[in-house]
Amino acid sequence: MNRPFHLVLRSTIAGFGAGRVIRRIFLPVIFIVLTVGFWVSPDFRVVSAGVAIFLFGMISLEEGFRAFSGGHLERILQRTTNGLWKSISFGVVSTAVMQSSSLVSVLTISFLSAELIGLASGIGIIFGANIGTTTGVWLVAGLGLKVNIAAYAMPMLVFGVLLIFQSSKTMKGAGYILAGLGFLFLGIHYMKEGFTTFKETIDLSQFAISGFRGLVIFLLVGTMATVVMQSSHATLVLIVTALAAGQITYENALALAIGANVGTTITAILGALGANSQGKQLAAGHLIFNVVTGVVAVVFIHQFTWAVDLISRNIGVAADDYTLKLAVFHSLFNIVGVVLMVPVMGRLVAFLELLFVRPTKDWAEPRYLNAAVFEVPDALLAALRNETLHLFDNAFEIIAHALSLHRRAILSSADLAGFVAKSSEVIDFDLDASYERKVKTLHAAILEFISRAQPMVSGANTEQLNALRETARQIVECVKDAKHLRKNMLRFIASDNQDIRTEYNALRAKLGTMLRDLHRLRAGNDTEVDVLDLDELNLEMESTNVVVDGTLDRLIRDARITAVMGSSLMNDMAYVRSLAWNLAEVGKTLFGAVDHAASDAETLVALDKEDIQRLAEPGPEVGPRHKPKQGEQRQ
């Protein structure tokens, strides 16, 4: 049963606004709490302003790092995440630099949804991000509370804003990073000052709860605070500044830190709402890891506090320096969580793949297009490219069957001309139904995705977006040409007239050869073929055009075929030329060089339609172009 394409579109964009809907649930509650807090205590305003400034700093910092995400992202990811410990290290370093495990989680979902990385690598990054986020606590506890960091924030803000107003993307990015750091420092300063003065009017430490009951209650408070602020880093800074001001006890601060770790998974879950099955697998893995780590920390809280005291004595932390001891605790239980989970990584991946299975249906649904990839332009383009390849794979099968060629014959090394000459088998299938199920719905989803993506890309990325849209259109045109070609071909490849059968079999063999070369280019491991070979095939097809070289006239004149047959053959040659040209263009875009310099070189050497028609015209013999050997450059 065919699924209407508007339902496929709906499933493609499902979840795009789901995160916003969930956030709207919290918004009225937050407004009410803040209004009451402002009314009760003026000092509460200072703390709230500090949190707001800190969160704005994180947004600025994220914006700055996104400005540097374009270019060679895919290559960097492949080099730094092709092993479990490399992935963990990448998570540690990236989170320590960006100071946002939530951002790293969302970006990782983008990478995974676009299949830039595998599930095991994605989980490894999440493991590392949990360790990396502890660096923020160390910076605040070790530096932010002991010096007047507001003095450092002011020049950062001034120079940062100055750079933001520059036209250069790099300078803008650096400006956002600098301003973000300034706002972070300023936010910490106001939180510290607010809690200090807040204690003079209201002492929150009187609400401290000891024992297991306090552990559970403050764990839930830490979780909810992180869910509301969408940042465990902001929650932890709030905990550290409150602890430094004596507003919460050390014991309750430990519980809040565990809760913050659990609460940070909500960002990954929200990011996965619009993601594909891989994104949901990663979000579930993140949740499992943080919950398991939190449970272990709660169950063995006394052992952890004993270990923290031991480590603190050995590294010179004073017995009453609870902020630094909190940093030790936060690092310790996250490292223990990674150590516990790494040995069962294989089982975790298998469980997640079983939990969220990629749906298999008789209609084509987008595999890579989802809201998660909008976070990073490189991931967005990679997802769109992969979806266009998905469209190509579906069209490849339909075109092959339209030519009455089995995929196994095309993908083999057998002589196609000999194969089609011996076989008059007609592959019977509903081309229109296959087109609706496997091509039209997918093409519509690609167009919908591109229309949403346009405002999020610029410059060279816009050119790539437009090129992929044109490629998707050409793939659809290929299927339509094959459909028109099939009408007469089915009749004539089984005809008793050997001459008309020979001509149509020759066309099938040439198109089959082009499909074979495209498959070899798709595999990417064959050094004997490159995209410029597609021009050679087009040139050969144009040179042997039976209409141009007089073969068609001779066949009709000698009564070897009827004029009606000749009319059909002449019309079908137009479909063949259009199909071959579009296939070649699709191959150049999807399987050509990714590097800009190499891509420009390919474009320079490639033939356009006028070149092919000119070279195919009868006249002095034109020798075939020299095909360089591996490692040799084209001239």
N, C-alpha and C positions, 0 to 999 in steps of 0.2 A: 504494500500500500504506500503510495507516494505521500510524502509529507509536504504541505504547502510551504513555499519558500518564506512566507512572512513568519511562520512559526520557527523556522531555522534562524531567521534574523533575530527573533525575540529571544531565542535561547543563546544566541551569540552575545547579545548585549545584556542578558540577564545578569544582575549583580553589579552593573555599572553604577547604579545609584543606591544599591543596597546598603553600603557603608554609610552613606549620608542619611538614609532613613533611620538607621540604628542610632547615629549620633544625635539626631533630632529628639530622640527619646530622652537623652540626658540633658539637653540644652535647657528646657524649662526648669528642671530640678537644680541645675547649676546656678541659674539666674536667681532662683529663690534663696538658695543657701548663701550666695554672695550678698544679696540685698540685706538679708537678716544680719550677716556678719558685719557689713559696713555700718548698719544701724547700731549694733551692740557695742562695737569697739573700733575707734579710729585706727588703732595699731593693726587691726586685722587688714585694713586697706593697704598698709605698707607691705605686709607679708604677701597679700594677693597680687599687688603690683609687682613685687619681686618675682613671683611665679610667672606672671604674664610676660614680664620682660625676658625672663629666662627662656620661656617657650618660644617667644618671638626670635630670640637669638638662635635657637635650634632650627627654626624655620629658615632663617637667613643662612645659617651654616649649610643646611641641606641644599638650598638653592645654589649656593656657591659651588658645592661639590658636584652638583648636576651639570654645571657649566663645563666641567672638565671630563664629563663621562663619555663624550663622543669620540669617534676615531677608531682606535685600536682595541676597543673594549673586549671584543670576542677573543682576540689573540691573547690579551692579558689574562682573561678568565681561563682559557685553555692551559696556559702555562702555570697558573697559580692554583688551579683547583683539580688537577688531574691525579690527585691522590688524597687519601683521607686526611693525613696530617698537614698536607699543603692547604686543603680546604679549611681546616681548623685554624691554621696560621693566618690565612687570608681573612677569616672572620675576626680574629683577634686584632690584627693590624688595622683593617678597615674600620672597625668599630672604635678603636682607640683614636684613630685620626678624626673620624667624623663625629665622634661622641654621640652616637645614636644607634642603639641596637635595633630600634624600631625601623629606622630608615634602611639599615642593612637587611632586615627581615623582608621588608617590602621589595627592595631591589632584588633580593635573591629569588623571591617569587616571580618577579619579572623575568629574570635570567632563565629560571626553570621553565616557565610557561612558554618562552620562546625557544626552548631546548638548546640554549647556549651552554648549559651545564646539565649534569645528570642528577637524579634524586639523591644519591649518596653524597655527591659533592655539595649539594644544597644543604643537606642536614649537617654536614661537616662545618659549613660556613655558620650555620645557626649555633652549633656548639661553641665555635670560636667567638661568635658575637657575644655570647653570655659571659665569657671570660673577659672579652675586650671592654664590656661596659663597666667592669670594676675599676678601670683606670680613672674614670670620672670621679668615683668616690674617693680614690686616693688623692687626686688633684685637689678636690674641695677640702677634704679632711687635713691634708698635709700642707696645703698652700693657701687655699681660699679663705680659711678661717684664721690664719695666722698673720696675714699681711693685709693692707688696705688695697684690695684688688680694684676698687672703684677708680683709683688713681691711674691704673693701667688701662681701664676700660675707656676712659675719655679720649685719649689719642687714637685708640683703635677705631672708635666710632667716627671720629673726625676724618681720618684717612680712608676708612672703609666707605663712608658715604660719598666722599670725593671720587673714589674709584668707581662706585656704582653708576655715577652719572657719565662715565666715559662710554664711547661707542664700541670699543673693543670687547668682544665676548670674554676674552681671557682676563682683561682688567676688571670687567664687571664681576666675573666669578671670584677673583681675588678680593674685590671690594665686599662682596656678600660674606665671604669667609671671615674677613677682618671685622666687619660690622657684627657678624654673628658672634664671634668671640667676645667682642666688646659688650654686647647685650647679655651674653652668658655671665660674664664677670659682674656686670652691673646688677643682674638679677640675683646672683648669689649675695652680693653686698646688701641689697634691700631685704632679702629674706633673713639674713643674719641680724640686721638692725631691727627689723620688725619683730622677730622673736624675742630679742633682748628687751625691747621696750614693752612688748606684749606681756612679759612676765610680771611687770610692775602692776598691772591691772588684773590680769587673769593668769593664774598658775595652772597650766594644763597638766602638770605632773601629778596633781591631786587626783586625776582620773586614771592613774596608772593601775594596772591589774596584773598581779603576779601569778605565777604558776601556769599550769597547762591551759586553764581557761583564758588567761590573758594572752597566751601564745596564739590561741585560735582566733580570738577576737581581733587582735591587732594584725594578724595575718590577713584576715578578711578586709580590714580597713586599708591595709597597704595594697591589696588587690584592687579594691574599688577605686582608690585614689589614682592608681595607674590606668585603670580603664577610663576614668574621666579625663585625665590629662593626656592620655595616649603617649606617655613617655615614662618608662621606668627610671630613666636618667633624672628627669625632673623630680620624680617622687623621692628618689634616693638623696638628691641634693636637699630637698625639703626635710627629709628625715635627719640628715647630718646637721643641718643648721638648727633644727629644733632640739636635737640632742646636745649640741654645743651650748645652747642657751638654757639647758636644764628643763625644757618643757616636756620632755619625755624621758623615761628611764632607759638605761642601756638594754635591759631585758626586752622591753617593748619595742625598742628600735630594731633589735635582731628580728623579731617577728614581722615588723613592717617591711624590712628588707626582703625577707622570704616572700611576703605577699606581693611586693613590687615585681619580683622575678616572675611570679605566676601571672600577674596582671598584664605584663608586657606582651603576652601571647595574643591578646585581643587584637593588637595591631595587625599581626600576621593573619589572624582569622578574618578580619575585615578585608584585608588585602586579597585574601583567597576567595572571597565571595564572588568576585567577577572573574576568577581564574579558571583554567581548565583542570582536569583531574590531577596533573602533576603539581599545580599550585596548591590544590587542596591537600594532597599528600604531604607537602612540605609544612603547611600550616598545622596539620594534625601531628606531624613529627615534632614540631616546635612545642606544641601543647604537651605532648607526652613527655618530652625531655624536661620541660620546666616543672611540670607537676611531679614527676618522679624525683627530681632534684629537691623540690620543696618538701615532699613527704619525707625523704631521707634526712633533710635538715631538721624537720620537726621531731621525728622519731629519735634522732641522735643529738638533740640540741645540747644536752649536758656534755657529751663527748666533744662536740664542736667548740663549746665555750672553753673547755679545758685545753683543747688544742690551740685555740686563739690565744689564751694566756701564755702558753708555752712558747708559741711563735713570737708573740709580742715581746716577751722577755729577751729572747735571743736576738731580735733585730733592734732592740733599744727603745721600744715603745713603753712609755710610762704606764704604770698600773692603773692610773686614773684618767688616762687619755682615751676616753671611750670612743671618740670619733675615729681615731686611727684603728682602734680595735674593731670597730664596726667594718672598716675597710678590709681588715684582715679576714674577718668572718665572711664578708661578701665574696671575696676572692676564693677563700678556702672551699666554701660549699659549692661554688660553681665549678671549680677544678675537680672536686670529688665527683660531681655529677657527670662531667665529661669522662673521667676515668671509669666510672661505672657503666656508661652507655656505649663507649667505643667497642668493647668486646661483643656486644649484641647488635652492632650496626647492621649486619647482614640480615638478621631476623627482623629487625625493625623495618628495613626497606621492604622486605618480602611482605610483611604484615600490611604496610601502608599501600603497597601496590595491589594487594588483595582487597583492602578496604575501599579504595577508590579506583575501580577498574575503568579503563577508557571504554566508553560505550561503543558497541558494534551494531550498526543499524543498516537497513537496506537503502538508506538515503545518506548522502554525504553531509556531514555537519562539520563546521570549522573545528580544527584541532588546536590551533595556536592563537586564534583571535580572541582576546579577552582584555578586560579593563586593566589587569595587573601590569601588562607590558607598557601601558601609557606612562609609567613612572620614568622610563629611560628610553630616549629616542633610538639608541642602538638596539635595545631589546624589541622595541616596536617594529623597527625595520626587519629585524631577524624573524620575528613572528610572521610578518606579512610575506616575507620571502618564502618561509617554510609553508605557509598556506597556499601561496601561488604554486609551489612545487607539488603540494597535495592536489591542487586543481589540475596541474599538468599530468600527474600520474593517473588521475581518473580519466582525463581526456585521451591519454595514450592508449588505454585499454579500449575505449570506444572507437578511436580511429583505426586501431589494428583490426578490430572485429568488423568495422565498416568495410575494410579492404579484404575481408575474409582471410585474414592472416592470424594464426594463433600466436599469442605472445611468446610461447616457447620456441617457435620458428624464428621470430625476430631476434630473440635474445640469444639464440644459438650461434655457432660459427658456420652453419651450413650455407651453401650457395643459394641465395634467395631466388635468383633468376631460374635456377634449375628446379627449385622446390615448387614455385608457382606454376612452372610449365607442366609439371606432372600432376598438380593438384587442382581439381575443379570444384573442390568442396565449398559450399556456400554456408557461412556461419549465420545461422538464423537467430536473431535476437531483436528485441524492440528498441531500436536506436532512440526513438523519441522519448520513451520512458526512461532509458538510461541517461539521456541528456538532462531531463528534468530532475532526476534523482541525484546525479553525480556531478553535474556541471553547473546548471543554471542556478540552483539554490546556493551552491558554494560561491559562484561568481557574484551573486547578489550580496552575500554576506561580506565578501571582500570589498565591494563598493561601499557598503554601509560602514565598514570599519575605516576605510580610507577617508570618508567624509568626516568621521569623528576625529581622525588623527591629524587632519590637515592643520588645525590651529596649533598643534603641539610640536610641529617641526618647522625648520627653517633652513635656508641655504641649500647646501648639497643634499641634505636629508630630504628636502622637498623634491629635488630632482629624482632621487631614488624612488620616492613614493609615487611620483607620476610615471616613472619608467615601469614600475611593477603594476600599476593600474593598466597601462597600455599593454603589458605582457599578458595580463589576465584577459583583456579583450581579444588579443590575438589568439590565445588558446581557445576561446569560445568560437572565434571565426574558423579555426582549424576544424573543429567538430562540425560546424555548419557546412563547410566545404566538403568534408568527408561524407556527410549525409546526402548532399546533392550528387556527389560522385557515385555513391553506392547504387542509386536507382538503376542506371544503365549497366554498371559494372556487374551486378548480380546476374543480369540477363546474359551478358556477353562472355563472361568467363566460363559459362557452361554451354556456350553456343556450339553448334555443329560447324560453323564457319571458322576455320583454323586461323585465318588472317586477322579477323576482328578479335579473336581470343588471344592471339599473340600480342597484339597492340595493347590490350588492356592488361595482360599479364606483365608486360614490360613496365607499364605505369605502376602496377602493384609492387613490382620488384624494386623500382627506384624509390618509391615512397617508403617501402619497408626498410631499405638500406638507410634512408635518412632517420627513420625511427630508431634503427639499431644504433646509429652513431649518437643520437641524442641520449639513448639509454647508457651508452658507454661514457658519455660526458657526464651524465647524471651520477654514475657510480664514482667518477673522479679518480679512478686508479688505473686508467689506460693511457699510456704515453704515446700510443700510436694514432690517436685522434685528438683534434682540437676543434674549437668552434669555427675556425676558418675553413675546415673541411666541408662545412655545410654550404659555403659559397661554391666550392668545387662541385658539389652535387647539384646545386641550383644551375650552375653554368652548364654542366653536362646535360641536365634535363632540358634546358633551353636550346642547347646545340642540337639535340636530337628530336626537337619538336616536329612531329609528323606534318603539321600544318605548314610550318615555315620551310622545311627542307624538301617539300614536294611529294613526300611519301603518300599522303592522304589522296592527292590528286591522281597519282599513279594507280593506287588501289581501286579507286572508283572508275577510272578510265579503263582499266583492264578487267572490270567487272568482278573483281575479287571480293569486294564488299559492295553493298548497296549504298545509294546516296543517303538513305535514312540512317544507315549505320555510320556513314561519314559525318553526317550532321551531328549525331550524338557524340562521336569521338571528338569533333572540333569543339563542341560546347564543354565537354568534360575536361579537355586540355586546359581550359581557363580555370576550372576548379582545382586541377592538379597544380598549376603554376601558383595559384593563390595559396593553396595548402602548403606547398613546399616553401614558399617565401615566408609565410607566417611561422612555420616550424623553425626555419633558420633564425628568424628574429627572436623567437622565444628562447632558442638555445643560446644565442649570444648574450641575452640579458641574464638568464638564470645560471648558465654554466660558464660564462666568460670570466675574465680576470676580475678579481675583487679589488686588487690594488689599483689606484687611480692611474698611475703611470702606465702600467701594463694594459689597463682597460683603454686608455687613450691610444696606445700603440695598436691594439686590436682594431679599434674603430678606424684608424688611419689606413690600415691594410685591407679591411673588409670591403667587399663590393656592395654597391647599392643596386637597385633595379636597373637603372640606366646602364651601369657598367656591365651587368650580366647580359642585357639585351644587345649592347654594342659588341661585346666579345663573341656572342653567339651568332652574330650576323655572318652569312656566307662571305668569304673573302680569303685573303692570305691566311694560311694556317697559323693559329696562335698556340704556341706550346703551353703546356700546363705550367702553372706557377710553381716555383721551387718550394717544396715543403721542407723547412729546416728540420734537422735531426734534433734529438733531445739535447738541450744545453746550447743550441745554436740560435742566434737572434735573427728575426726576419729583417730584411733590408727594406 
